[in-house]
Amino acid sequence: MDVNNTFLCKNLYKEIYMKRRPGYTQDQTHQVCRLLKSFYRLKQASCQWYSSFSTSLLEFGFCQSKFDYSLFIKQDNHSFTSLLIYVDGIILASDSLVIVKDIKVFLNNKFKIKDLEKLRYLLRIKVARIEQGI
């Protein structure tokens, strides 16, 4: 899956100010702009995105791996689900199609995702499927 507009419009948790853009016509030249939302080139944007996304997954019942913070796992008596984040891409694997559907609905409601269906490439490595697995 891919997240639409990952770094845009996330609430900021700290006060961040920026210089006014050239061409701003007001007389006070020493004024700055206080940002209320994140945007793409902001250094804090990726941290804001990851914080928001990981908090949502934890609320949904996932546990975060202590060995790889981009890996989230959810396990119960009937199923195992893993979710891996790479920038704005999400890899979701589970032995339950019902849980996959529930997670996709949850993530789309929270973040507006684009479902890319079956995984074909991961970091330029082609993913091949056989009867025994991937």
Secondary structure by P-SEA (a helix, b strand, c coil): ccccccccccccccbbbbccccccccccccbbbbbccccccccaaaaaaaaaaaaaaaaabbbbbcccccbbbbbcccbbbbbbbcccbbbbbcccaaaaaaaaaaaaacccccccccccccccbbbbbccccc
